Amino acid sequence: MRDVVRGDRCTIDDDAIVGYGEFDAPARLGDDATIRAGTIVYADVTIGDEFTTGHDVLVREETTIGDDVLVGTKTVIDGRTTIGSHVSLQTNVYVPTDTTIGDNVFVGPGAVLTNDEYPIRTEAELVGPTIEDGASIGANATLLPGVTVGENAFVAAGSVVTDDVPPNTLAVGSPARTQTLPEPLEGPNQLA
C-alpha cells in the first residue's frame, strides 16, 4: 500500500495499487470501497463511500469521485475529472481529462468520451464532455470534446454526439440528432 487514507471496511485486492505516483496529496477512499485486482488508483484522487471497481481499472490523478460509484472492468478515467454520486460506468468506458459527470448518471459499455478536437494536428485546449445529472449514455456511444449532455437526456447506443444534447431529449445516430424522449425513457435514472 502506498500513500492512502482509507475509510472503514475497505477491501483492496493484493495486486491492486492505491496511491500510485508522487503527488502532494494521498489517495483518499471512503468507507466500504472494493478495489479489484489489476486496478490502479493514483495518489491525489479523492473517492467517496461505497466505491466499487471491476478488474484492471485506471483512475488518474486530480480526480474526485462521489459516493456509490461503480467503475467497470477495464475502464479508464484519465485524471482531472469530477464524477458525482450514484454513477455507473460500465465495462471498457474511456473518460478523458477535463470531463465532468454529474449525479445519477449511467454510461454504457464501450462508451468513449473525447477531449481533443484535433488530435496531434494542432495545439488545442483539452475540453472533455459534461454529462449532467440523470443522463444515460448507451453502449458504444462517442461524445466529442466539449459537448454537454443535458439533465435526464438519453444518448442511444452507437450514437456519435457532435453537439450539445438538450435536457430530457433523446440523441440518436451518427452524427446524433435530438428528438423527443419516448415515454418509457422519461424520468430520472434508477441508480440512487
N, C-alpha and C positions, 0 to 999 in steps of 0.2 A: 504494500500500500504506500502511496506517496503522500503529498500534501493534501489531506482530505479532512473536512469537517462533516461527520455523518450523524444523521439522526438515529432514532431508536429503530430496532428491528429491521435493519438493512441487510440484504443478502447480496453479496458480491462474489461471483464465481471466481475460483482460483486464477484462471487465466484471463480475467478481465483486468483492465487498468483504469483506475480512477485517480485523477490528479496528475496526468501526463504533462510534461513540459515544465519550463522555468518561467513562472509568472509571478506577479506581486501578490495575487490573491489565490487562496486554495480553492479546490473544488468543494462545493457545498451540496450535500444530499440531505433532503428532508427525511421524515420518518417513512418507514415501510417501503423503501426502494428495493427493486430487484434488478440487478445488473447481470446479464447473462454472458456466457463465455464468448471471448473474442471482442467484446465491447471495449472501446477506448473513450474515456471522458477526460478531456483536458482539464488542467487547473484553470482557474478564472472562469468557471462555469458555476452557476447557481441554479439548483433544481429543487422544486417543492416536494411535498409529500406524495406518496403513492406513485412514484415514477417507476415504469417498467420498460425494459428493453427486450427485444429479441436477441438473437446472436449476431455478432460482427457489426455492431452499430458504432458509428463515429460521431462524437459531439465535440466540436472545436471550441476554442477559447472565446471569451466575451459573449457567451450565450446565457440567456436567462429563460428558464422553463418553469411554468406554474405547477399546480397540483393535479394529480390524477391524469398523467400523460403517458400514453403508450407510444413507444418508438419501435417499429417493426424491424425484423431481421434485415440486415444489410442496408439500412437507411443511413444516409449521411446528412448531418447538419453541420455546414461548413463554417460556422462561427459568426460573431457579431450579429446574432439573431435573437429575436424575442418571440417566445411561444407562450400563449396563455394557458389556462387551466381547462381540464376536460377535453383534451385534444387526442386524436388518434391518427398517427402517421403510420400507415400500413407498410408492408414489406417493400424494400427497394425504392423508397422515396428519396429524391435529392432536393435538399434545401440549401441554397447558396447563401453567402454572406449578405448582410444588409436586407434580410427578409423579416417581415412581421406577420405573425399568425395570432389571431385573436383567441377568444374562449369558445369552447363547444364546437370545434372545427374537426372535420373528417377529411383526410387526404388519402385517397385510394392507392392500391399497389401500383408501383411503377410510375407514379406521377413525377414529373420533372419541373422544378421551378428554376428560372434562369435569372441572371443579374447583369449580363454583359451584352449590350446591344450590338456591338461589332467585334466579336471575339477575335483577338490578336490582329485585327486590321488597323485599328486606330486606338489611341488612348481615349477612354471614356469613363465617366463616373460609374461605379458599380451600384445599381439600384435594384434590389430584389423586389418581388411582388409583395403586396399586402393582402392578406386574407382576413376579412373582418369576421366578427363573432357569428357563429351559427352557420357558416358556409360549408359546403361539401364540394370536394374535388374528386371526380371519378377516376377510375383506373386508367393509367397511361395518358392522362391529360398533360399538356405542356402549357405553362404560364410564362409568358415573355417578360423581360425586365420592366419593372415599374408599374405593371398593371395592378389594379385593385379589384378584388372580387368582393362585392358588397355583402352586407349583412344578410344572412339566410339565403344567399344565392346558391345555385347548384350548377356546377360545370360537369357536363356529360362526359362519360368515358371516351378517351381518344381525342377530345377536342383540343384545339390549339388556340389559346386565348391571347390575342394580339392587342385588344383594347379593354378598358375597364368594363366590368360586369356590374350593372346596377343592382342594388339590394332587391331581394325577393324576385329574381328572374332566373331563367334557365339559359345557359350558354351551350350551344351545340355546334359541332362541325369544325372545319379547318379551312379558313380561319373561322373562329367561333362567332356565331350571330346570336343575339339575345332574343328571347321570346317570353311570353307569359309563362310563369311557373305552373305546371299542371297541378291540379288539386291534390293528388297523392303526395306531391313533394312540398306542399305548403307547410309552413311552421318550422320550428327550430329542430335541430338535431337532437337525438335522444341519448347523448353521451353523458350528461351530468346526472 
